[in-house]
Amino acid sequence: MWAEKRTSSGNSSLPFSGPWDVLTGSVIGSTGHPVVKVGTSDAIEVSSMEEYTRRTFENFQTACYEAETKVQGIHYQTFGKQLYLLDSVTKIPKPHSTDMWLEVLRSELDPEYVFSFKAVQTVISKVLSHQTYSRIFGLTGSVGGAAERDFLKTHYGAVVFQVPSFLDTCPDTRGKQRPTLQESEHILQSSEKAQIERVVQLAAEYSSRVPVLVLTANPRMRERMVAELRASTDVPEEYTSRPDHGIVEIKCDENGNDDLVRKVKLATKPVTTRRDGWRSTRWPIAVTTAEGGRGHDYRIMDAGVDKQGGLCVIITWIPDSLRDWTQFKGRTARQDNKGQYIVVLNMEKEMHEIDAGSLRGAKAEDIVNILMDAMTVKTAAQLSGFSQVIPKANLMQQLSVKFWQLVDGNALSKIQQRQWIHLCQIYRKMSEENIEEHWRAHVLPRTNEMRSTTSRSSVASWTSVVKRVEAPIARAFKCAHSQE
């Protein structure tokens, strides 16, 4: 309901450092220097005060030219001596948003207006869209385990049901293929070193037949796994001759999304190797973290790979949520292709959650299920903490609707609006009683204040929006409380 955008350049020699810089595009570069955008050109990171000042002045000139092209009622709206941006789609005023061309117009409207070169942008959402509906229907590939489903049912009245895969409903097809567990006899390894050695061995072996995707728990493990693969004698020399040739490190924590997409494509592109004068085709070994194991389409179009069991996913840890586990396995057996996965775990990391004796004699599938059950208990404990916040959030949502009704009637002063922003910042640390007390004492106008503002003009578009959503919101809250 409230968000603050704040950055700092970390360089005291540069002007306008500190809060979000409206003039220069609200971005700070990777080296700590501000990033500016002039007109429609690409953002440029600057490194000196002279360059920064020059580009700032150019940005100001651009804003002046832009101001001449803006149209009231389409780009902005005037209320008294105040100018507000209009949403480009709904045309609803955005009182807490700003732009340099708007600053120019404000200074022209009011000679005493202080031109703002930098500002902390505060965004207070008026009404969340899902609150205007009494029921929501959605489709997702994975909801989570029992803990997540119980949480959704308790607090949101969510009912979960299974929908068959599309391919299972198509006649004359083999239906949706499920990934099969391979190499189940060596799931548990005694240490991280033994785990990595086993993964390297399996990846080298399987890459002769199918693409391999190794999922690691963190960037440190990803980097170590890549280093061990490149140093291994089990991996062909051609794999280490140049970057991303045979061994593909997918860094999902990088800013370059284009490079990420390119590497996902490389992960399933065949690799040609030569040995003793003979050419042969092998497949890449891609290594990534959890982010690379969710949502990315490692597409396989080779019939030979399908005959060999499909893309092989090697999972090296048990995630906290069944939802992630489902996503990991979902990188293989996509569309109507076959798929396979291998689980190689480090006992030193996984066994602290459970009693080691419970795994003696257990089958591979049972070991995974036991560890997943332990994660479910951990997830339930984490969700219980959120359960304490949700009633407060529901109360804040109700107060948010009242807040905007008061804003619509011009019933709140600037100080009272700041008090609402402050309440949005601190409500998590307060009890529900204290939230309501703060609302009544600092935000809610007194009776005489309400009377003095009834004659003020209101914004017609805001009034119509509030009236349209007020009744459905009331029904939604009533339904939510009745279900609780």
Solvent accessible surface area in square Angstrom, and as a share of the most:
residue,aa,sasa,rsa
1,M,56,0.25
2,W,56,0.20
3,A,57,0.44
4,E,67,0.30
5,K,97,0.41
6,R,139,0.51
7,T,46,0.27
8,S,75,0.48
9,S,3,0.02
10,G,77,0.74
11,N,46,0.23
12,S,117,0.76
13,S,73,0.47
14,L,9,0.04
15,P,39,0.24
16,F,68,0.28
17,S,36,0.23
18,G,25,0.24
19,P,36,0.23
20,W,25,0.09
21,D,11,0.06
22,V,14,0.08
23,L,3,0.02
24,T,2,0.01
25,G,38,0.37
26,S,16,0.11
27,V,78,0.45
28,I,49,0.25
29,G,11,0.11
30,S,108,0.70
31,T,96,0.56
32,G,22,0.21
33,H,42,0.19
34,P,5,0.03
35,V,19,0.11
36,V,1,0.01
37,K,100,0.43
38,V,33,0.19
39,G,39,0.38
40,T,140,0.81
41,S,51,0.33
42,D,118,0.61
43,A,59,0.45
44,I,65,0.33
45,E,68,0.31
46,V,1,0.00
47,S,75,0.49
48,S,42,0.27
49,M,99,0.44
50,E,125,0.56
51,E,44,0.20
52,Y,1,0.01
53,T,74,0.43
54,R,118,0.43
55,R,37,0.14
56,T,9,0.05
57,F,117,0.49
58,E,50,0.23
59,N,16,0.08
60,F,64,0.27
61,Q,74,0.33
62,T,35,0.20
63,A,3,0.03
64,C,41,0.24
65,Y,148,0.56
66,E,69,0.31
67,A,7,0.05
68,E,145,0.65
69,T,93,0.54
70,K,46,0.20
71,V,73,0.42
72,Q,96,0.43
73,G,34,0.32
74,I,88,0.44
75,H,61,0.27
76,Y,28,0.11
77,Q,50,0.22
78,T,39,0.23
79,F,58,0.24
80,G,69,0.66
81,K,151,0.64
82,Q,82,0.37
83,L,7,0.04
84,Y,39,0.15
85,L,21,0.11
86,L,17,0.08
87,D,41,0.21
88,S,95,0.61
89,V,128,0.74
90,T,81,0.47
91,K,79,0.34
92,I,37,0.19
93,P,5,0.03
94,K,79,0.34
95,P,32,0.20
96,H,50,0.22
97,S,18,0.11
98,T,30,0.18
99,D,55,0.29
100,M,11,0.05
101,W,16,0.06
102,L,0,0.00
103,E,4,0.02
104,V,11,0.06
105,L,24,0.12
106,R,35,0.13
107,S,35,0.23
108,E,124,0.56
109,L,80,0.40
110,D,34,0.17
111,P,126,0.79
112,E,153,0.68
113,Y,71,0.27
114,V,125,0.72
115,F,45,0.19
116,S,30,0.19
117,F,78,0.32
118,K,87,0.37
119,A,32,0.25
120,V,49,0.28
121,Q,33,0.14
122,T,22,0.13
123,V,71,0.41
124,I,10,0.05
125,S,40,0.26
126,K,42,0.18
127,V,40,0.23
128,L,63,0.31
129,S,84,0.54
130,H,95,0.42
131,Q,17,0.08
132,T,31,0.18
133,Y,134,0.51
134,S,62,0.40
135,R,164,0.60
136,I,126,0.64
137,F,146,0.61
138,G,59,0.57
139,L,133,0.66
140,T,95,0.55
141,G,73,0.70
142,S,15,0.10
143,V,35,0.20
144,G,4,0.04
145,G,7,0.06
146,A,66,0.51
147,A,13,0.10
148,E,19,0.08
149,R,99,0.36
150,D,88,0.46
151,F,32,0.13
152,L,59,0.29
153,K,136,0.58
154,T,83,0.48
155,H,32,0.14
156,Y,134,0.51
157,G,25,0.24
158,A,36,0.28
159,V,123,0.71
160,V,53,0.31
161,F,122,0.51
162,Q,158,0.70
163,V,77,0.44
164,P,85,0.54
165,S,36,0.23
166,F,154,0.64
167,L,39,0.19
168,D,67,0.35
169,T,82,0.47
170,C,35,0.21
171,P,111,0.70
172,D,154,0.80
173,T,72,0.42
174,R,125,0.46
175,G,10,0.10
176,K,59,0.25
177,Q,36,0.16
178,R,141,0.51
179,P,33,0.21
180,T,73,0.42
181,L,33,0.17
182,Q,61,0.27
183,E,42,0.19
184,S,48,0.31
185,E,119,0.53
186,H,87,0.39
187,I,4,0.02
188,L,42,0.21
189,Q,28,0.12
190,S,79,0.51
191,S,31,0.20
192,E,26,0.12
193,K,125,0.53
194,A,26,0.20
195,Q,5,0.02
196,I,4,0.02
197,E,95,0.42
198,R,32,0.12
199,V,0,0.00
200,V,10,0.06
201,Q,89,0.40
202,L,2,0.01
203,A,0,0.00
204,A,8,0.06
205,E,78,0.35
206,Y,12,0.05
207,S,0,0.00
208,S,50,0.32
209,R,85,0.31
210,V,1,0.00
211,P,0,0.00
212,V,1,0.01
213,L,1,0.01
214,V,0,0.00
215,L,0,0.00
216,T,0,0.00
217,A,47,0.36
218,N,55,0.28
219,P,59,0.37
220,R,125,0.46
221,M,13,0.06
222,R,6,0.02
223,E,94,0.42
224,R,85,0.31
225,M,0,0.00
226,V,4,0.02
227,A,57,0.44
228,E,72,0.32
229,L,0,0.00
230,R,102,0.37
231,A,79,0.61
232,S,27,0.17
233,T,139,0.81
234,D,84,0.43
235,V,10,0.06
236,P,10,0.06
237,E,145,0.65
238,E,45,0.20
239,Y,2,0.01
240,T,61,0.35
241,S,78,0.50
242,R,142,0.52
243,P,110,0.69
244,D,30,0.16
245,H,34,0.15
246,G,1,0.01
247,I,1,0.01
248,V,1,0.01
249,E,20,0.09
250,I,0,0.00
251,K,68,0.29
252,C,23,0.14
253,D,97,0.50
254,E,85,0.38
255,N,149,0.76
256,G,39,0.37
257,N,96,0.49
258,D,123,0.64
259,D,46,0.24
260,L,26,0.13
261,V,69,0.40
262,R,110,0.40
263,K,21,0.09
264,V,12,0.07
265,K,141,0.60
266,L,41,0.20
267,A,3,0.02
268,T,21,0.12
269,K,123,0.52
270,P,70,0.44
271,V,9,0.05
272,T,55,0.32
273,T,8,0.05
274,R,151,0.55
275,R,160,0.58
276,D,130,0.67
277,G,79,0.76
278,W,196,0.69
279,R,162,0.59
280,S,58,0.37
281,T,80,0.46
282,R,39,0.14
283,W,22,0.08
284,P,2,0.01
285,I,0,0.00
286,A,0,0.00
287,V,0,0.00
288,T,0,0.00
289,T,7,0.04
290,A,18,0.14
291,E,86,0.39
292,G,0,0.00
293,G,0,0.00
294,R,85,0.31
295,G,66,0.64
296,H,44,0.19
297,D,46,0.24
298,Y,3,0.01
299,R,137,0.50
300,I,18,0.09
301,M,165,0.74
302,D,61,0.32
303,A,71,0.55
304,G,38,0.36
305,V,1,0.01
306,D,23,0.12
307,K,167,0.71
308,Q,93,0.41
309,G,17,0.17
310,G,3,0.02
311,L,5,0.03
312,C,0,0.00
313,V,0,0.00
314,I,0,0.00
315,I,0,0.00
316,T,7,0.04
317,W,40,0.14
318,I,6,0.03
319,P,6,0.04
320,D,63,0.33
321,S,11,0.07
322,L,70,0.35
323,R,97,0.35
324,D,28,0.15
325,W,13,0.04
326,T,58,0.34
327,Q,44,0.20
328,F,1,0.00
329,K,52,0.22
330,G,27,0.26
331,R,14,0.05
332,T,5,0.03
333,A,3,0.03
334,R,60,0.22
335,Q,88,0.39
336,D,69,0.36
337,N,31,0.16
338,K,81,0.35
339,G,3,0.03
340,Q,6,0.03
341,Y,21,0.08
342,I,0,0.00
343,V,0,0.00
344,V,1,0.01
345,L,0,0.00
346,N,5,0.03
347,M,67,0.30
348,E,118,0.53
349,K,118,0.50
350,E,14,0.06
351,M,26,0.12
352,H,137,0.61
353,E,56,0.25
354,I,36,0.18
355,D,105,0.55
356,A,50,0.39
357,G,30,0.29
358,S,56,0.36
359,L,12,0.06
360,R,204,0.74
361,G,87,0.83
362,A,32,0.24
363,K,149,0.63
364,A,9,0.07
365,E,94,0.42
366,D,63,0.32
367,I,17,0.08
368,V,11,0.06
369,N,83,0.43
370,I,50,0.25
371,L,3,0.01
372,M,14,0.06
373,D,90,0.47
374,A,15,0.12
375,M,10,0.05
376,T,40,0.23
377,V,109,0.62
378,K,78,0.33
379,T,12,0.07
380,A,45,0.35
381,A,67,0.52
382,Q,91,0.40
383,L,28,0.14
384,S,59,0.38
385,G,42,0.40
386,F,113,0.47
387,S,28,0.18
388,Q,125,0.56
389,V,31,0.18
390,I,17,0.09
391,P,53,0.33
392,K,33,0.14
393,A,31,0.24
394,N,36,0.19
395,L,23,0.11
396,M,0,0.00
397,Q,25,0.11
398,Q,58,0.26
399,L,8,0.04
400,S,2,0.02
401,V,16,0.09
402,K,102,0.43
403,F,1,0.00
404,W,5,0.02
405,Q,60,0.27
406,L,20,0.10
407,V,19,0.11
408,D,18,0.09
409,G,28,0.27
410,N,59,0.30
411,A,10,0.07
412,L,14,0.07
413,S,56,0.36
414,K,122,0.52
415,I,118,0.60
416,Q,20,0.09
417,Q,37,0.16
418,R,148,0.54
419,Q,52,0.23
420,W,0,0.00
421,I,29,0.15
422,H,79,0.35
423,L,0,0.00
424,C,11,0.06
425,Q,89,0.40
426,I,52,0.26
427,Y,25,0.09
428,R,142,0.52
429,K,188,0.80
430,M,31,0.14
431,S,44,0.28
432,E,73,0.33
433,E,121,0.54
434,N,72,0.37
435,I,0,0.00
436,E,66,0.30
437,E,98,0.44
438,H,24,0.11
439,W,13,0.04
440,R,141,0.51
441,A,57,0.44
442,H,88,0.39
443,V,0,0.00
444,L,70,0.35
445,P,9,0.06
446,R,160,0.58
447,T,90,0.52
448,N,98,0.50
449,E,59,0.27
450,M,74,0.33
451,R,176,0.64
452,S,71,0.46
453,T,9,0.05
454,T,107,0.62
455,S,104,0.67
456,R,123,0.45
457,S,95,0.61
458,S,60,0.39
459,V,23,0.13
460,A,84,0.65
461,S,47,0.30
462,W,12,0.04
463,T,35,0.20
464,S,47,0.30
465,V,24,0.14
466,V,18,0.10
467,K,142,0.60
468,R,154,0.56
469,V,23,0.13
470,E,78,0.35
471,A,56,0.43
472,P,24,0.15
473,I,7,0.04
474,A,61,0.47
475,R,139,0.51
476,A,21,0.17
477,F,29,0.12
478,K,154,0.65
479,C,30,0.18
480,A,34,0.26
481,H,91,0.41
482,S,88,0.57
483,Q,91,0.41
484,E,116,0.52
